[in-house]
């Protein structure tokens, strides 16, 4: 797809809040989320010619962001293991959340999920994608996505009770 900087900026402007929310959910802190979104936007802009349809921009961006987050989390885990023998760091609560107790409970419930379950729930909730679209992005059958999302939400509900 041929696209100039202005067109790219317009398409990005429509989805940047959803991208940031997704990244914040996956990365667990503001700075890492901002870095992941920035890296993803730069990668997308550099490779925009590979996008065939403008209508696929949103899902293409979320796929790039999901891959970037996955890579950064893996690198962070590896670095953490080298630095402190694998001790998990505490998650931070993002500024601007009004009820810290609920926010902390939801975060704890979310982080109990496996990485794949987190991705599915985040794409569904923040990205607004249906199971077919998530399945395409993650190379999973849509029925598998639905069952994994359902089980993940049940796990979260159980923890939140």
N, C-alpha and C positions, 0 to 999 in steps of 0.2 A: 504494500500500500504506500502510495506517495503521500507525504504529509509534511507540512512545514511546522516550525516551532509554535506558531500561533494556533494552528489546528490541534496540535498535540496538547498544548496548554488548556484549550477549551475542553477536550475530552477528559483530561486529567482532573480538571476542576470539578467535573460532575461526580467523580468517585473518590476524591482524595480523603474525605472524612471516613468513608467505609474502609479504605485501605489502611488508614491510620488505626482505626479501631481494631481491625483484624490483627495488625502487627502488634499493637499493644497487648492484645489478648494472648498472642503467641509468645512474645518476647519478655513479658512480665515487667518491663520498666520503660519509662518514657524515652530515655536516650537511645536504647537499643531499638525501640520501635521506630523512632525517627530515622535512625541510621538505615534500618531495613527498608523503609519506604523510599528514602533517598536513593539507595543503591538500586532498588527495583525500578524507579522512575528513570534513572540514568541508563540502566540496561535496556529498558523498553524504548527509550528515545533513540538510543544507538542502533536498535534492531527493528524499528518501526516498519521498515521495508519488508520484513518477513511476515507481518500481519496481512492477511489477505482481505479481510472484511472489516470495515469500521465498526460494524455491529458487534464484533467479537472482542472489541477493545477491553471491555470490563473484565470478561473472564480471562483474557490473555494477561492482563495486569495482575489479577489475583493469583494466577498460576505462577507468574514470575515472583510475586511477593511471597507466596507460600514456599517456593523453592529457596528463596533468599533467607527466609526465617529459619527453615529447616537447616540450611548450611550454617548459619550463624549460631544456632542453638547447639549444633554438633561441635562446632569449633569452641564455643564457650564451655561446654561440658568437658571436652578434652583438655582445655587450658586449666579449668578448675581442678580436674583430677591431678594434673601435674603439680599445681600449686599447693593444694591442701589435702591431697589424698582422697578426694571425692566427697568432702563434706558439702552438703547442699547449702546454698546461701538462702537467706530468708527473702521472700518476695516482698516487693514494695507496693504500697497502695498509691495509686495515681492521685495527684492533686486534683481538686475539683469534685471529688466524689462527696456527696452530702451525707450519706449514712455509711460510715466506715465499717461498722459491724457487719452490715449486710454485704457490702463490697468485699470484705475479707472472707466471709463465709462462701460467697459465690466463687471467689478466686480459688479458695482451698478446694472446693468441689470440682472446679474446672481442672485444676492441676493434678487431681487424682486420676484423671483420664489418661489413657495412653496418648502418645503423640499423634497417632492417626485419628483417634477419637476427637482430640482437641481440634485438629484440622477440619474434620467433618462438621463439628458443631460450629466452629468459627465461620467457616464458609457458608453454612446454612443461616446462622443468626446475623452475622455482620455483612456478609456478602449478598445475602438474599437468594442464594442459588438453590435450585431444586436438586433432587437426587440424581437426575440424569446429568446435569451440568457438573455436579461434584464428581460423579463417577467418571466422566470424561477427563476432568482435570487430574484425578488421582488414579486413573486406570483401574477403576473398580466397576463392577456391575451395579446399576442403579438400585436393584433389590438389596444388594449387600450394603450399599450406602444407607438405605432406609433402616435396615435392621441394626447397623452399627450406630447410627444416630439415635435410634430409639433406645438401645441399650445404654448408650452414653448418657442420655438425658435421664434415664431411670437411675443410673448410678449417682448423678448429680442430685436428683430429687431425694434419694435415700440419704445422702450425706447432709442435705439441707434440712431434713426433718428433725 
